[in-house]
């Protein structure tokens, strides 16, 4: 507020100095006021910037004190279930490490694409769970739920590939070229706005040719977003829900849809929050002790 008063004072000083001539026209008056605003904002911005930088350590210290008190309270309520979840996460990582150490060379030697994908998806799932635990321990239920959405997709993909076997595993890995080509095209639409260099023509041509050969090999349906699953599902344009249903986890769709709320900026994203009571008219801009059960479970 003090900065606002200072800006107003400076603008008034400049205007009063330039309005000594009572015969100033309305047009000239507008110009003087506009110049006064521009001059004062430029001058004051530097002062405000310096003031903010100077106050950052104190601002962070005070905020951290609030977070520490909140974290202690959250830990009293949720310590036992969160500790159990973290223990499960550590066990999953150790199992993955042990399996990989004993089998990785054989997987590569035998070109076992299914096991190669599954070990990597397991590793990815472990990383996501670590992120979920971090969010839960800090009281961000919706953020944890959003990451659970990614965990669920990872698990669904792993179970589907495990069920379908080598052919689907091969298509899944090959589909990277389709995804890369799609992202490259999207990036090239906005090179100027993003201020980035285009992909060299030689690389584009190689990618185009690889994509073309894959579509010839696997069929037109392969170029779709889930084209790698088209053959196994016997569908030209499969989607994620088809994969979900194929392994019998579609009954978790209500939770999946709930987890979509904080991911997208739909009306429910501003009206529903796991960390707040549904009847509360307040808005949550930080962490909360509420709502951790669903994403944790």
C-alpha positions as CSV (number, residue, x, y, z in Angstrom):
1,X,0.0,0.0,0.0
2,X,2.9,2.4,0.8
3,X,4.2,1.9,-2.8
4,X,0.7,2.8,-4.2
5,X,0.6,6.0,-2.1
6,X,4.1,6.9,-3.3
7,X,3.2,6.4,-7.0
8,X,0.1,8.6,-6.5
9,X,2.1,11.3,-4.8
10,X,4.7,11.4,-7.6
11,X,2.0,11.5,-10.3
12,X,0.3,14.4,-8.5
13,X,3.6,16.3,-8.2
14,X,4.4,16.0,-11.9
15,X,0.9,16.9,-13.0
16,X,0.8,20.0,-10.7
17,X,4.1,21.3,-12.0
18,X,2.9,21.0,-15.6
19,X,-0.6,22.4,-15.0
20,X,0.6,25.8,-13.9
21,X,-0.7,27.2,-17.1
22,X,-4.4,27.4,-16.6
23,X,-5.0,27.6,-20.3
24,X,-4.0,24.1,-21.0
25,X,-6.3,22.4,-23.5
26,X,-8.1,19.1,-22.7
27,X,-6.0,17.3,-25.2
28,X,-2.8,18.7,-23.7
29,X,-4.1,17.8,-20.2
30,X,-4.6,14.1,-21.3
31,X,-1.1,14.0,-22.8
32,X,0.5,15.4,-19.6
33,X,-1.4,12.9,-17.4
34,X,-0.4,10.0,-19.7
35,X,3.3,11.1,-19.6
36,X,3.2,11.5,-15.8
37,X,1.9,7.9,-15.4
38,X,4.6,6.5,-17.7
39,X,7.4,8.5,-16.1
40,X,6.4,7.7,-12.6
41,X,5.8,3.9,-13.2
42,X,9.2,3.6,-14.8
43,X,10.9,5.3,-11.9
44,X,8.9,3.6,-9.2
45,X,9.2,0.1,-10.7
46,X,12.9,0.1,-10.0
47,X,12.3,1.1,-6.3
48,X,9.5,-1.5,-5.9
49,X,11.7,-4.2,-7.5
50,X,14.6,-3.4,-5.1
51,X,12.2,-3.3,-2.1
52,X,10.7,-6.7,-3.0
53,X,14.2,-8.3,-3.5
54,X,15.3,-6.9,-0.2
55,X,12.3,-8.3,1.5
56,X,12.4,-11.8,0.0
57,X,14.3,-13.6,2.8
58,X,11.9,-12.2,5.5
59,X,8.9,-13.0,3.3
60,X,10.1,-16.6,2.8
61,X,11.0,-17.1,6.5
62,X,7.5,-16.0,7.6
63,X,5.8,-18.2,5.1
64,X,8.0,-21.2,6.1
65,X,7.0,-20.7,9.7
66,X,3.3,-21.0,8.7
67,X,4.1,-24.1,6.6
68,X,6.0,-25.7,9.4
69,X,3.1,-25.2,11.9
70,X,0.7,-26.5,9.3
71,X,3.0,-29.5,8.5
72,X,3.2,-30.5,12.1
73,X,-0.6,-30.5,12.4
74,X,-0.9,-32.5,9.2
75,X,1.6,-35.0,10.4
76,X,-0.3,-35.6,13.6
77,X,-3.4,-36.5,11.6
78,X,-1.9,-38.4,8.7
79,X,1.5,-39.8,9.9
80,X,0.5,-43.5,10.2
81,X,-1.1,-44.0,6.7
82,X,1.5,-41.8,5.0
83,X,4.3,-43.8,6.6
84,X,2.7,-47.0,5.5
85,X,2.3,-45.7,1.9
86,X,6.0,-44.6,1.9
87,X,7.1,-48.0,3.2
88,X,5.2,-49.7,0.3
89,X,6.8,-47.3,-2.1
90,X,10.3,-48.1,-0.8
91,X,9.6,-51.8,-1.0
92,X,8.4,-51.4,-4.7
93,X,11.6,-49.6,-5.6
94,X,13.8,-52.2,-3.9
95,X,12.0,-55.0,-5.7
96,X,12.4,-53.2,-9.0
97,X,16.1,-52.6,-8.4
98,X,16.7,-56.2,-7.4
99,X,14.8,-57.6,-10.4
100,X,16.6,-55.2,-12.8
101,X,20.0,-56.1,-11.5
102,X,19.4,-59.8,-11.9
103,X,17.6,-59.7,-15.3
104,X,18.5,-56.6,-17.3
105,X,21.4,-58.2,-19.2
106,X,19.2,-61.2,-20.1
107,X,16.3,-58.9,-21.2
108,X,18.6,-57.1,-23.6
109,X,20.3,-60.3,-24.8
110,X,17.0,-62.0,-25.5
111,X,15.4,-58.8,-26.9
112,X,12.5,-59.3,-24.5
113,X,10.6,-56.1,-25.4
114,X,7.7,-56.9,-23.1
115,X,9.9,-57.2,-20.0
116,X,12.0,-54.2,-21.1
117,X,8.8,-52.0,-21.2
118,X,7.4,-53.4,-18.0
119,X,10.5,-52.7,-16.0
120,X,10.6,-49.1,-17.3
121,X,6.9,-48.6,-16.6
122,X,7.4,-49.9,-13.1
123,X,10.3,-47.5,-12.6
124,X,8.1,-44.6,-13.9
125,X,5.3,-45.7,-11.6
126,X,7.7,-45.6,-8.6
127,X,8.8,-42.1,-9.5
128,X,5.1,-40.9,-9.7
129,X,4.3,-42.4,-6.3
130,X,7.3,-40.5,-4.8
131,X,5.7,-37.3,-6.2
132,X,2.3,-38.3,-4.8
133,X,3.8,-38.9,-1.3
134,X,5.6,-35.5,-1.4
135,X,2.3,-33.8,-2.3
136,X,0.3,-35.7,0.3
137,X,2.8,-35.0,3.1
138,X,2.5,-31.3,2.2
139,X,-1.3,-31.2,2.1
140,X,-1.9,-31.0,-1.6
141,X,-4.7,-33.5,-2.1
142,X,-5.7,-32.4,-5.6
143,X,-2.1,-32.3,-6.8
144,X,-1.6,-35.8,-5.5
145,X,-4.9,-36.9,-7.2
146,X,-3.7,-35.5,-10.5
147,X,-0.5,-37.4,-10.2
148,X,-2.5,-40.6,-9.3
149,X,-4.2,-40.1,-12.7
150,X,-0.7,-40.5,-14.3
151,X,0.0,-43.5,-12.1
152,X,-3.2,-45.2,-13.1
153,X,-2.5,-44.6,-16.8
154,X,1.0,-46.1,-16.3
155,X,-0.4,-49.2,-14.6
156,X,-3.2,-49.7,-17.2
157,X,-0.6,-49.5,-20.0
158,X,1.7,-52.0,-18.2
159,X,-1.1,-54.5,-17.5
160,X,-2.3,-54.3,-21.1
161,X,1.1,-54.8,-22.7
162,X,1.8,-57.7,-20.3
163,X,-1.5,-59.3,-21.3
164,X,-1.0,-58.8,-25.0
165,X,2.7,-59.8,-25.2
166,X,5.5,-59.2,-27.7
167,X,3.5,-58.0,-30.7
168,X,1.9,-55.1,-28.8
169,X,5.2,-54.4,-27.0
170,X,6.9,-54.0,-30.3
171,X,4.2,-51.6,-31.6
172,X,4.2,-49.6,-28.4
173,X,7.9,-48.9,-28.7
174,X,7.7,-48.2,-32.4
175,X,4.9,-45.7,-31.8
176,X,7.5,-43.3,-30.3
177,X,8.2,-42.2,-33.9
178,X,4.5,-41.3,-34.5
179,X,4.5,-39.3,-31.3
180,X,7.8,-37.5,-32.1
181,X,6.5,-36.6,-35.6
182,X,3.3,-35.2,-34.2
183,X,5.2,-33.1,-31.6
184,X,7.6,-31.8,-34.2
185,X,4.8,-30.6,-36.4
186,X,3.2,-28.9,-33.4
187,X,6.4,-27.2,-32.5
188,X,7.1,-26.0,-36.0
189,X,3.8,-24.1,-36.0
190,X,5.1,-21.8,-33.3
191,X,8.8,-21.4,-34.0
192,X,8.6,-17.6,-34.1
193,X,6.5,-17.3,-31.0
194,X,8.7,-19.8,-29.0
195,X,11.9,-18.3,-30.4
196,X,13.4,-21.7,-31.1
197,X,15.4,-23.1,-34.0
198,X,13.5,-25.5,-36.4
199,X,14.5,-29.2,-36.6
200,X,17.1,-29.6,-39.4
201,X,15.5,-30.7,-42.7
202,X,17.6,-33.9,-42.8
203,X,16.2,-35.0,-39.4
204,X,12.6,-34.1,-40.6
205,X,13.0,-36.3,-43.7
206,X,14.4,-39.2,-41.7
207,X,11.5,-39.0,-39.2
208,X,9.0,-38.7,-42.1
209,X,10.4,-41.8,-43.8
210,X,10.4,-43.8,-40.5
211,X,6.8,-42.8,-39.9
212,X,5.8,-43.8,-43.4
213,X,7.4,-47.2,-43.1
214,X,5.8,-47.9,-39.8
215,X,2.3,-47.0,-41.2
216,X,3.0,-49.3,-44.2
217,X,4.1,-52.1,-41.8
218,X,1.3,-51.8,-39.2
219,X,-1.5,-50.1,-41.1
220,X,-3.2,-46.7,-41.2
221,X,-4.6,-47.1,-37.7
222,X,-1.1,-47.0,-36.3
223,X,-0.8,-43.3,-36.8
224,X,-3.5,-42.5,-34.2
225,X,-2.8,-41.5,-30.6
226,X,-3.3,-45.1,-29.4
227,X,-2.5,-46.7,-32.7
228,X,0.0,-49.1,-31.0
229,X,-3.0,-50.8,-29.4
230,X,-5.2,-51.0,-32.5
231,X,-4.2,-54.5,-33.6
232,X,-4.7,-56.0,-30.1
233,X,-8.1,-54.3,-29.7
234,X,-9.1,-54.9,-33.3
235,X,-10.2,-51.3,-33.5
236,X,-9.2,-48.7,-36.1
237,X,-9.2,-45.7,-33.7
238,X,-8.8,-47.0,-30.2
239,X,-8.7,-44.7,-27.2
240,X,-7.5,-45.0,-23.6
241,X,-10.8,-46.1,-22.3
242,X,-10.7,-49.1,-24.7
243,X,-7.3,-50.2,-23.2
244,X,-8.7,-49.6,-19.7
245,X,-11.7,-51.9,-20.4
246,X,-9.5,-54.6,-22.0
247,X,-7.8,-55.2,-18.7
248,X,-10.9,-54.8,-16.5
249,X,-10.0,-51.6,-14.6
250,X,-12.8,-49.5,-16.1
251,X,-14.6,-49.7,-12.8
252,X,-12.1,-47.2,-11.5
253,X,-13.2,-44.6,-14.1
254,X,-15.2,-42.5,-11.6
255,X,-11.9,-42.0,-9.6
256,X,-10.0,-41.3,-12.9
257,X,-12.6,-38.6,-13.8
258,X,-12.3,-37.1,-10.3
259,X,-8.5,-37.0,-10.8
260,X,-9.1,-35.1,-14.1
261,X,-10.7,-32.2,-12.4
262,X,-7.6,-30.4,-11.2
263,X,-5.7,-31.3,-14.4
264,X,-8.1,-29.3,-16.7
265,X,-9.5,-25.8,-16.2
266,X,-13.1,-26.8,-16.4
267,X,-15.8,-25.2,-14.2
268,X,-15.5,-28.0,-11.6
269,X,-11.8,-27.2,-11.2
270,X,-12.7,-23.8,-9.6
271,X,-15.8,-25.1,-7.7
272,X,-14.5,-28.4,-6.3
273,X,-11.5,-29.0,-4.2
274,X,-10.6,-32.1,-2.2
275,X,-8.9,-30.0,0.4
276,X,-12.1,-27.9,1.2
277,X,-15.6,-28.9,2.5
278,X,-18.1,-28.8,-0.3
279,X,-20.2,-26.3,1.6
280,X,-17.3,-23.9,2.1
281,X,-17.5,-20.6,0.2
282,X,-13.7,-20.0,0.7
283,X,-11.1,-20.8,-1.9
284,X,-8.0,-22.8,-1.3
285,X,-4.8,-21.3,-2.6
286,X,-2.4,-23.5,-0.7
287,X,-2.3,-26.8,1.3
288,X,-4.9,-28.4,3.5
289,X,-5.3,-31.2,6.1
290,X,-8.4,-32.4,4.3
291,X,-9.0,-34.8,1.4
292,X,-5.8,-36.9,1.5
293,X,-7.6,-40.2,1.9
294,X,-8.6,-40.9,-1.7
295,X,-5.3,-40.0,-3.5
296,X,-3.5,-41.8,-0.7
297,X,-5.6,-45.0,-1.0
